[in-house]
Amino acid sequence: MTGCGRKVCPFLHLNGRKGAVPPMVFSKAAPFVTSFIEELNKSIEACKPGHGLSKIQKGWLSFCIMGVIVTNSVCWARFERAGLGGYSMAALCWVFRHAKIPWDLLLISSVGVILAGFGITEGSLLLDDTGKGRSKSTRRIAHVHKIKDKATGGFVMGQEIVFLVLATPKITFPVGFAFYMPDPALSKWYRQKKQLAKGGMGPLARKPAPNENYPSKQEIALRLLREFKRNHPKIRVRCVVADALYGSKHFVGTASKIFDGVQVISQLKSDQNVRFKNKTMTVETFFSTYAATTETIPIRGGEPVRAIVASARLHVCAHGVKRFVIAIKYEGEEQYRYIVASDLSWRTQDILRAQSLRWLVEVFHEDWKQYEGWGQLTKQQGEEGSSNSLILSLLTDHCLLLHPEQTTRIENNLPACTVGSLQARVRMDSLLDLIQELLASENPKKMLSQLSEKVKELHQLQPSKKHMIGRDLGRLEPSPSLKYKAEKAA
């Protein structure tokens, strides 16, 4: 999972068509999926005895993870069709809504399975948030609000999720998440402030006090860090890396204390004030006259990149303490970005190497949205619907790490496979398993006939509104009795 899904080579000459999508069917869960669920159950039992998964729940989870991989969605109707009726849509939905599955333990236990399976003892925690667009009329899906659309620069209705990702020397994978919802009262106050600035009428009301029911993204991120510390105390955290949104005094100081003074790396805005030799100025002004050097920096331990770098230990006024501040401009960039670090004892090059890890969160977001179901089709309603379906998607991410081909590569220090290529391999393997099961049966012809009837039953053809057969379109021709109207007009 170290590469970007866009570089995955498509299947060539499948069914005579270049780049055709592999068939989306499976008769049973792949062995590595069932093994993952068994290990997950053991981890849940170890964490909370007596709260393990029942046989039905394990079978349901295995089927759903296989469904996410094969259909690239979290959709019960698609699961039913792809699984050839192994579970009905109604049964899948009922278990999701009513079965006593320990959802609060699933992701925690799954992270434990991955940590133990790969012998991971340390890593860096990366924080970032991402959004998923929804319909304008969405009302029953939780946490939907107006979000910024980076593609168009406008606004859409959608959900925002803060992710905590662990980057280790071997693998990178998600370890926590939480939905963000802005405080309606605070949003209303900001709208009034904006209208007043444009010349609107009326005095500005007092800014509403923080509402604990609507925590900020920084508070959510700190909560995720605390939960990781509590659930996985044996993991040594090397550093915490986040973007400029998390560069406040409160976040940097608190995050560092959570892990006993660990390095926290974020960014400062160009207009943020710093103090040097009793002179206060913006960080941009300070580094405009400060000596910079050209450095060669290995990005994420890989190919070195040239950059113009300047660094100093400065008193950051908004933080009230001295921080390590670095101005960096990579080759081809026009503007500096300003990195801030809490631990003054690190070297400049080590801070920059750690900060470059933040890009791995972007890779995870892209893989997760494109290949792991939740970003493609998921319409589960309510708070539990959104949260639990997202857990299913993240369990799929963890499960793919335990694919035999993936684990073999990681254990032998070879480049790991992309999520897209693993997904395509599992799809083809499931089809081949179905064919092998068909050929090994006592009466292949009868089994093929039964399979054909099942496919026709599940994949029913739907009427199209594009074609006009059976509809009355009217005469669509001139009326002889009205020709005089045309002649008169001429």
C-alpha positions, 0 to 999 in steps of 0.5 A, spaced: 500 500 500 505 504 498 504 506 491 498 510 488 492 507 485 492 510 479 499 507 477 496 500 477 496 497 470 489 494 468 487 487 465 489 487 458 485 483 453 480 480 458 474 478 454 478 481 448 477 488 450 483 492 453 482 494 460 476 491 461 473 490 468 474 483 471 467 480 473 465 481 480 462 475 483 465 470 488 462 464 491 465 464 498 470 469 502 477 468 500 482 464 505 486 470 507 479 474 509 477 468 513 483 468 516 483 475 518 476 475 521 479 469 525 485 473 528 480 479 529 476 475 533 482 472 537 484 480 538 477 482 541 477 476 546 483 478 548 481 485 549 474 484 552 473 476 554 466 474 552 465 479 547 468 475 541 464 474 534 459 469 533 459 464 527 454 468 524 457 474 525 464 472 523 461 469 516 457 476 515 464 480 516 467 475 511 462 476 506 462 483 507 469 484 506 469 480 500 463 484 497 467 491 498 473 488 495 469 485 489 464 490 488 468 496 491 462 499 494 458 498 501 452 496 498 447 490 500 444 490 493 451 489 490 453 484 495 447 480 494 448 480 486 456 479 487 455 473 492 450 469 488 445 470 493 449 467 499 446 472 503 440 476 501 440 484 501 435 484 507 439 479 511 445 483 510 442 489 512 438 486 518 445 484 521 448 490 520 443 494 524 441 489 529 446 484 530 450 485 537 457 486 533 462 489 538 463 495 533 467 499 538 472 494 538 473 492 531 478 497 529 482 497 535 482 489 535 484 490 527 490 495 528 492 490 534 492 484 529 496 488 524 501 490 529 502 483 531 502 480 525 508 485 522 512 485 529 511 493 529 513 496 535 514 504 533 512 509 527 510 516 526 502 518 527 500 522 521 493 527 521 489 529 516 482 530 514 478 529 508 471 530 505 466 526 501 461 529 497 453 527 498 447 529 495 444 536 495 437 533 498 441 528 503 437 528 510 438 522 513 445 521 512 449 523 519 454 529 519 452 532 512 454 539 512 457 544 507 464 543 505 469 546 500 470 542 494 477 542 492 476 540 485 471 546 483 473 551 488 466 552 490 462 548 496 458 542 496 454 538 501 458 532 504 461 529 510 468 530 513 472 525 516 479 526 521 484 520 520 489 518 524 494 514 520 500 510 522 507 510 518 512 505 520 518 502 516 514 497 513 507 499 512 502 505 512 495 504 515 489 507 518 489 507 526 483 511 527 478 516 525 472 521 527 467 525 523 467 532 524 461 536 524 461 544 525 457 547 530 451 550 527 451 556 532 458 558 531 457 557 523 451 562 524 455 567 527 461 567 522 455 568 517 453 574 520 460 577 521 461 576 514 455 580 512 457 585 517 463 586 513 460 587 507 456 592 509 450 589 512 445 591 518 445 590 525 450 589 531 454 583 531 452 578 537 457 575 542 461 569 539 458 563 542 462 559 547 465 552 544 460 546 544 462 540 547 457 536 542 461 539 536 468 539 537 473 542 532 478 538 528 484 539 533 480 537 538 478 531 534 485 529 532 487 530 540 482 525 542 484 520 536 491 521 539 489 519 546 485 513 544 491 510 540 496 512 546 491 508 551 489 502 546 496 501 544 501 503 549 507 499 547 508 502 540 513 507 540 511 514 537 517 517 533 513 524 531 506 526 530 505 530 523 500 534 521 498 540 516 497 547 517 490 547 520 493 543 526 499 548 527 496 552 534 499 552 540 494 548 544 494 542 539 502 542 538 503 543 546 498 538 548 499 532 542 507 533 545 504 532 552 500 526 550 506 522 548 511 524 553 514 530 549 514 527 542 516 531 536 510 535 533 511 537 526 506 542 523 506 548 519 505 556 520 502 561 516 506 566 512 503 572 516 504 569 523 509 573 528 515 571 531 520 574 535 528 574 534 533 579 538 527 582 541 524 584 534 517 582 532 516 580 525 512 576 520 515 569 519 515 571 512 519 577 513 524 574 517 526 569 512 526 574 507 533 576 509 535 570 513 541 566 509 538 560 506 542 554 503 540 549 497 540 542 500 538 535 497 533 532 501 531 524 501 523 524 500 520 519 505 527 515 504 527 515 497 529 519 491 533 525 493 530 532 491 533 539 491 530 545 496 532 551 498 532 551 506 533 556 512 532 554 519 532 558 526 530 557 533 525 562 534 520 565 539 513 564 536 508 569 539 502 565 538 505 559 541 508 563 547 514 559 546 521 558 542 520 553 536 524 550 531 522 554 524 524 552 517 523 555 511 523 551 505 522 551 497 522 545 493 525 546 486 520 549 481 516 552 487 515 560 488 513 560 495 516 558 501 512 554 506 514 554 514 515 548 518 514 548 525 517 543 530 516 543 538 522 539 539 528 544 538 533 538 539 532 535 532 536 537 526 533 540 520 534 535 515 531 530 520 525 534 521 524 535 513 524 528 512 519 527 518 515 532 515 515 529 508 511 523 511 505 527 511 504 525 503 502 518 505 496 520 508 494 523 501 496 516 498 491 513 503 486 518 502 486 516 494 487 509 495 481 509 500 476 513 496 478 509 489 478 502 491 475 501 498 468 502 497 466 507 502 468 513 497 464 510 491 457 507 494 455 508 501 448 510 503 447 507 510 443 512 514 444 515 521 450 515 526 451 508 526 450 507 519 456 512 517 460 510 522 460 502 522 460 502 514 466 506 514 469 501 519 468 495 514 471 499 509 477 500 514 477 493 515 478 491 508 484 496 508 487 492 514 485 485 511 488 487 504 495 488 508 494 480 510 494 478 503 499 472 502 502 476 496 503 482 500 505 479 506 511 475 502 513 482 499 513 485 506 517 480 509 522 480 504 523 487 504 520 488 497 516 494 494 508 492 497 503 492 492 498 497 491 491 496 493 488 497 486 492 491 484 490 487 490 483 488 489 484 486 481 487 479 483 482 478 489 477 479 483 480 474 478 482 469 484 474 469 486 472 467 479 477 462 478 475 459 485 468 459 482 470 455 476 474 450 479 468 449 484 464 448 478 469 443 474 470 439 481 462 438 482 459 431 480 455 434 475 458 440 472 452 441 467 447 441 472 451 446 477 452 451 471 445 451 469 443 452 477 448 458 477 445 461 470 438 461 473 441 464 479 445 469 475 438 471 471 434 471 478 439 476 481 441 480 475 435 482 472 434 487 466 431 493 468 427 498 463 430 504 460 427 510 460 432 512 454 428 508 449 421 511 447 418 504 445 411 503 447 410 511 448 405 516 445 409 521 442 404 525 438 403 526 430 410 530 430 408 532 423 404 538 420 396 539 420 393 540 413 388 544 416 393 549 419 397 550 413 393 557 412 397 559 418 403 558 415 401 561 408 398 567 412 405 568 416 409 568 409 
